Each structure stands twice: as C-alpha cells, then as structure tokens.
Amino acid sequence: GVTQSPTHLIKTRGQQVTLRCSSQSGHNTVSWYQQALGQGPQFIFQYYREEENGRGNFPPRFSGLQFPNDSSELNVNALELDDSALYLCASSFGTNTEAFFGQGTRLTVV
Amino acid sequence: AQSVTQLDSQVPVFEEAPVELRCNYSSSVSVYLFWYVQYPNQGLQLLLKYLSGSTLVKGINGFEAEFNKSQTSFHLRKPSVHISDTAEYFCAVSEGSGGGADGLTFGKGTHLIIQP
C-alpha cells in the first residue's frame, strides 16, 4: 500500500517541512492533497515519472520530488498557520486512473 | 474547471435503513467520477468509480452509485446500513478526456451517522 511519514508533526510559523510518501510498488504517478479540517482534499500537484505533471492553486513554496524508488516528498517553505492540515499522498499507475491514498500526515503550524 | 457539490453535510440514518448521499458535479468536459470513504484519522478508501459504460456502478461494502449525465449527478446508495458505515464520504471528479494532470476535485464531504 501507500505509506506516509511522519503521522503527526508540529512546526513553527516560518519553518520548512518535508513530508514523505512511499508509493505502491510499480506505480509511476504520485499526487499530493491538502485536507483542512472539515473540508474535502484539495489537489496540490502531481508527479509522473519524476516530473511535475500538473499543479493546483498552491504557491511555489509548496514543492515536491519523486524518486525512482517509489518514494516522494512534499516540501513546504515559510510555513504559515493556514498550512495546518492533513496532507495526503496518493499513488497510481498512470495519471488518470484509480488512486490509492496513504493515511496522511497531520501537520500543525503554531 | 470542474466542481463538486455534496448537498448534505450530515446525514443521520437508523441502522438497517437505506441511505442516499447526494453528489452533483459541474464540468464542461467528460468526467470520471469517484466516491471515497474516510474513517476517523485515516486516509481515503475508494468505494467505487465510474469511468464509462453502465451508469449503475457497484462498489465495495454493498454501496452502489448511478451516473446521471442529464442531471450531472452521481448519488451514492446503500439498501441497508450498518453501524460500521459511520464515516465521512467524499464525491470526486476528474477530467475524463484529459491526462489527469489536474488531479481529483473533491466535494466537502457528507458525514454519515448511523443511529442504533
């Protein structure tokens, strides 16, 4: 399955954070979503074969990497209080097929 | 751009009763439609999906949904709910004809509350 680390994280405003995801074996696409409390997930970006393939309405301080070993990262610079949310990683084989979600990382910015 | 509206933020229903969770979407192109379930402090699990073909889609845990193109709806149904169905349910859409680079667009969710 898809695994994410860490499960919970507390950071201070202005800091930088890296969240990690391990995709399902063989999947070549990973997408990241931000889910604020009481809301549906919002698409941040998608990586396909290690290249950014699409991006939602998020500023450049949200960036990512996808590695050939089924792992990926979401980096957020200059953290703001509104960045507090559950961050979900989803992997798939192909860019528009069934996506499998991880358990998420709960980020709290104080 | 597409959007998803889940008409009910909360739906209480008695155990063993039927339930329908409503979802309407807006898109200028063909779409793929999905229903996901989220249990407390967990990620999302796919219940069912519509890509093409039969408009009645059957999923896991006894859920089914019907795609209605003229009404731009994709309502989720279950004939008899169980206490374990208590969870948050999300309807989502992606652009069917595109490469999926815009990701999934989700509704705000419907909290299904099963009462004993």
Interface residues (C-beta under 8 A of the other chain):
Chain A: V2 Q4 T29 S31 Y33 G38 Q39 G40 P41 Q42 F43 F45 Q46 Y48 N53 G54 G56 L88 A90 G94 T95 N96 T97 E98 A99 F100 F101 G102 Q103 G104
Chain B: V4 Y32 Y36 Q42 G43 L44 Q45 L46 K49 F90 A92 S94 E95 G96 G98 G99 G100 A101 D102 G103 L104 T105 F106 G107 K108 G109
